[in-house]
Amino acid sequence: DSVLTQSPGTLSLSPGERATLSCRASQIVTNNYLAWYQQKPGQAPRLLIYAASVRATGIPARFTGGGSGTDFTLTINRLEPEDFAVYFCQQYGDSPFTFGPGTKVEIK
Amino acid sequence: EVLLVESGGGLVHPGGSLRLSCEASGFPFSSFAMSWVRQSPGKGLEWVSVIRDSGSGSYYADSVKGRFTISRDNSKSTLYLDMNSLTAADTALYYCAKVPHSGGWYQPFDVWGQGTPVAVSS
């Protein structure tokens, strides 16, 4: 099974700053089938990025996904107040489809 | 509007069984693979199972293999998860989720329900 590790566990930033989140897989992610989700308290996850770098429908351009193979990043340019949340990466290239433990982006 | 509404969660004793349902609307249900994903209280996400659009194939996480069964009734636009031999480790909020494109199941999840809670306790 592919184990996903996310770092840092918590990121403390101010609105307007840039957030860089990392997701590392224990094995190559097939076809770079790596997704990023945002989750706010009491809500279901929301798909942000899929296939490592493709923004999902309606996702603002400040969210950018990158990377390939085993190392992936999510960058959020100029954090907005609504961006403070937990972010999960997920690989869906091989079963079982695994999630990372999450990175919490909190207001500094 | 694309909607997924889960139901069937509740409190069950260890060793017990439960059937979860997910009613879909706003899209051609029979054309999309569907999954169940769970989230333990205060924890991360764990994919549980996926089923093909036709219902003819499925995969399971090792943690539930042999105890859980995913199925679907395309005539009712409803996804199911039959859970047996439940333990405390199965306590979680269970979400159903759809993939964005018709056909294959190696896809992310673009629409999620709000989840139905399952608590396993004596």
Interface residues (C-beta under 8 A of the other chain):
Chain A: D1 T30 N31 Y33 A35 Y37 A44 P45 R46 L47 Y50 A56 T57 F88 Q90 Y92 G93 S95 P96 F97 T98 F99 G100 P101 G102
Chain B: S35 G44 L45 E46 W47 V50 Y59 Y60 A61 D62 Y95 P100 Y106 Q107 P108 F109 D110 W112 G113 Q114 G115
